[in-house]
Amino acid sequence: MSIRAELHSTIQALVQPGKGILAADESHPTIAKRFSAVGVESTEEKRREYRSLILSAPGLGEFISGVILFEETLGQNSLDNTPISKLLETQGIVPGIKVDKGKKPLVNASGDEITYGLDGLDDRLEIYRNQGARFAKWRAVYNISATLPSRQAVEANAELLARYAALCQAAGIVPIVEPEVLIDGDHSIERSAEVNEIVIAEVFSALRRHRVQLEYIILKPSMVTPGKGCAKAPPENVAEATLRVFRRVVPAAVPGINFLSGGQTPEEATRNLSAMNSLGQQPWYLSFSYGRALQEPAQKAWAGDLGNRSATQSAVLKRARLNGAATQGLYTTDMEA
C-alpha cells in the first residue's frame, strides 16, 4: 500500500460520524497529578492497570475511533497480556502516539513557551509505526494575556508543528496538529477569538510552506472561550465565536477538527461541542479529542481498585457515548442522568 493510501485509510478510520478521539497520553507528571486526586500513587503497574481497564471497556469502539497513547503505554501489554495496540484494534479503534517531548520557556520571549522533541523524530516514528501506531500528536501551547503570545512564539510554534506534520506524513502516519491557546487567565471571549485566529492562521501558513497535505491531518484546537478567571460563556456563545474564527482560517480540505477540552468540566466540553454541531453542517467534521473530560469520572470510579472494573468502564463509556451524541448536535443535559 502506498503512503498516500495508508494516510487516506487512517483518516477514514478516524473521522467517522458519532465518534471521536480519546487522549490517554498523559506524561508521567500529569498522570501522577490525576492519580493523586483520587488517592493513587502513579507507578508503572498502576498506569498499566488503569489504562487497560478503560481501553478494554466493552463497546468503546462504538464512540471512539482513535486513542492517543503515551510512549510507555504503546509498548505495554494489557492486563490479559494483549499488546495495547492490538487491544485497540480488536475494538475497531486506531492506535496513536504522542510524540512531542513537552514544553519549555521560549528563549528571549518572556511568558511564551515552545515545544521540544523534533530531534530524532523520524527514527522514533519508524519505531512507533512498528508498534502499531497509525497517527501521532504534537502539542504547542500559547499563553494568553493582553500582550501574549508574542509574534515570535506564534511563528516558532507554527514552524515546529508543520515540520512535525511533514515528517509524520512522510512516514505514513497521520498527524494531529494541536495548537492549544490556554484557558488560564482573565481574558474575554473576544480576546480568545483574536488569539486563536492569529495562531491558527499562522499554523496553516506554515503547513502549506512545508507542503503538508491538508486532507491527511486532523486539527486539535481549543474552543474559543473566556479565560477561567472570567464568567463562563453560554454554549451558544462559545459555538458562535469558535465557528466564526474557524470559518475564517481553517481550509475546507481539512477533514476533521477534534477539539481539546482544555480545562473545561466533562459536562461543559460536551455541551459546547453539541452547541457547535447544532448550528448545521460545516466544511469539516467537528468532534472531540478529550483527555480529562473523558477520563475524570472513570478515574474517580477506579480509585486504584481493580475491583471497580465495571464502574470504571461504565464511566468512560458514558462520557464517550454522550460526546458521540454531541458530535451530531443531539446531546441534552437530561442524558447525564
N, C-alpha and C positions, 0 to 999 in steps of 0.2 A: 504494500500500500504506500502511495506517495505521501510526503509530508503534508501537502495540502489536503489530501483525502483524510488523513488522520486528524488534522485540525478541524475539518468540517464535521467528522464523525463525533468528535468530543463536544463541539459546540451544540450539535443536535441533541446530544445526550444531556447536556447541562441546561439548555434553555427549553424547558418543557412547561406547558400550561399547568398551573396549580402546584408547581414545585419551586424550591429554592435551594440555597446552599447553606450548609451548616459549617460555621467556623469553629473548629475544635483544635486550633493551632496555637493555643496559649503558650508563651515561653515559660520556663521554669519559675521565674519570679512572679509572673502573672497568675499562673495556676496555683502557686503557693498562697497568694493573697486570697484567691477564690476559695480554696480549700480551708484556709484559716477561718473564713467567715462561717463555715459550717462545722468547725471544730475538728478538722482533719489535717494531719501532718502530710506534706507533699513528699512522698517517696516514689521511686520508680514503680514499685509494685502497686501502690495506691492509684497512681496515674493510669497505669495499665488496667486496673480493675474498673475504675470509673468509666474510662473511655470505651472499654469493651462492653460495659453494660448499655451505654446509650447507643452505641453504633450497632448493637445487635437487637435493638428494640424491634419486635415483630411489626412489620408494616411501615417501617420508617421510609422505605423507598417509594411509598405512595406519595409522599410530600417533599422528600429531599432528593435532589438529583445529584448532588456532589457534596463531598466533605473535604474541607481543608485541614490537613494534618500537620502536626509538629514533626520535625525530623525524627525524634525519638519514637513517636507512635508509628510512623511509617515502617520502621524496622522491627516493630514488636509483633508478637502473636497475641490473639485474644485469649480469654480465659479458657476456651476449649481448644487452644493451641492452633487456631487457624491464623495465618498471616492477616493482619488488619486489612490490607488492600484486597485480599480475597474475600474476607468477610463482607466488605462493602459491595464488591462485585456480585455476590450472591443475593444482595438486596436490590440489585439494579442501580447502585449508586457509584458514581465516578470518584476514584480516589484523587486527591490533590495534595499539594505540599506548599507550605510557607517557605520561601527561600531567602528572604532578607535577614540580616543579622542585627536588626534593631536600630535605634536612633541615638544620635549624639548631638551636642550643640554644633551649630554651623559656625565655623571659624569666621571672625570678622563680621558677624551678623547677630548682635546681641538679641536674645529672645527667640531666635529661629533654630530649627533643628534639621538635620539631614540624616538619611538612611544609609547604612553600610551593608555590604555584602556582595558587591559586584565582582570582586576579585575571585577567580576560580569558579564562577557560577556555571560556565559552560560544562566544566567537568562534573560539577555536582548534579547538574540537570540530567546528565547521562546515567549517573548512579540512581537518581530518583526514578527515572523512567524505567530502569531495570527492576526497581522495586514495585512498580505498578502505577506510579503517579502519571496522570494524563493532563493535569493542569497545575498551575502554580499561582502564587500570590506574592506581591511585593507592596508594602505599605509605606506611603510617605505621609508625614504629619505636618500640619500647618497650624501654628499658634495664631490666635486672632485677637487683635486689640485695635485701637484707633490707628496704630502705625504698622502693626504686623498682619500678615507676613511681609517681609521686605521683598523687593524685586529680585534680589539675589537668591533668596530661598525659593521663590516661585520658579525661577528658571533652573536652578540647580536640581531641585527635586523632580521637575518635569523631565529633565535630561536623563536622570537615572532611571525613572520609570520607563522611558522609551527604550533605553539601552537594554534594560532587563527584558522588556516585551519582545524586542527583536531577537535576543538570544533564545528566549523560550520558543518562539515560532520556528526558528532555525532548527531546534531540537525536536520539533513535532509536538510541543507542549503548549496548550492554550494559556495565555497569561491573563490573570485577573489584575487589573490596574487599579490600585486603591489610593486615591488622593484624599486623605481624611482631614477636613477642616474641623478642628476640635471644638467641642461644645463648651469647654472651660472658658469662663469669663462672664461679663455682664453686657455683652454686645446685643444689639437689637437684631430682629429677623432681617431687617433691611441691610445691616452691615454684613450679616452672614451671607445673604444673597450676593452682595457685591464681591466678597472674597471668593466665594465658590465660583462665580462666573470667571473671575480673573484666573484662578488656579486651573480650572478645567479647560479653559481656552488655551492656556499655555501647555497643558499636558497634550492636547490633541495637535498642537503645532509641532511639538517635539516628536510625537508618534509619526506624523507624516514625514518629518525630516529624516527619521530613521527607517522609513519605508515599511512600517508595521502595517500588516493587513488588518484593517479595522473590522472586517467581517469575522475575524477569528480572535477577538478579545472580548472580555467581559469587564465592564466598568463597575467598580465598587466605591461609590462616593458617599459622602454624608448627605443626609437630608438637610434642607435649609430650615433651621430652627433658631430661636433666640438662644443666647448663652444661658447656662444653667443658673446664673445669677439673676436672671430676669424671670418675669412671669411666663409660664408656658403659653404657647400659641395653640389655638384650637386646630384640630386635624385639618379642617378645610383650608385654613390659612397656610399651614405647612405644605399641604399639597399644591396649592396655587403658586406659592413662592418657589417651591422646588421645580415644578414643571416649567415655570416661566424661565428660570435660569437654564434648564437643560435643553429646552427647545432652541435657545439661542446658541448654545456651544457644543452640543453633542450631535455628531453626524448620524443620519438615519442608517448608515451602514453598520453601526454597532448593533449587534443582535440583542444584547441584554444589559440592563442596568440592575445590579443586585446591591441594594443599599445596605450599608452597615448600620448598626443600631446606635453606636456612638454615645453611650451613657443614658439612653432612654430606658424606661422600665419595659419589661416584656409587653405589657398591655399598650403602652404608648407607641412602641415601634410597630405593633400590629395595626393599631388604629390609623396611624399616619400612612402606612403603606396602603391600607384599604381605601383611605380617602383619595389617594392618588389614582388608584385603579378605578374608582367610581366616576372619575371625570372623563371616561371614554377612552377609546383606543389611541395609543401613542405610537411614534415611529419605532419604539423599542419595547421589548418585553420588560415590565417593571416587576422586580421580585426582591428577595431578601438574601443577605448573606450575613446572618446574625451569629454572634458568639454568645455573650452573656444573656441576651434577650431570648435565646432558645434554651440555654442550659441552666440558668439560675434556679428555676423551680426543681429541675432534676437533681441538682447538687444538694439542695435542701432536703429533698426526699431521700437521697442516698445517705448523706451524713457519715460516710465511711463504713457503712454496714452492708455487707454483701447480701444479707437477708432482706434488704429493702429493694431487691432487684425489680420486682413488679411495680412498685410505686415509682421508682426512678424511671423505668422505661415508659410508664404511663404518662409521667410528667413531660418528658421530652417529646413524646408522640402528640400530646395535646397541643403544645405550642407549635409544633410542626404543622399540625392539621389546621390550626387557627390562622397561621401565616399563609398556608396554602390557600385558604379561603380569601385572605386579604389580597393575594395576587390577582384575584378575579373581582375584587371590589365587593365581596359577599360577606365580609366579617361584620358581626354586630357584637356589642358588649354582652348581650344575653348569652352568647356562645361560651363565655368564660365560665358559666355555671355548669 
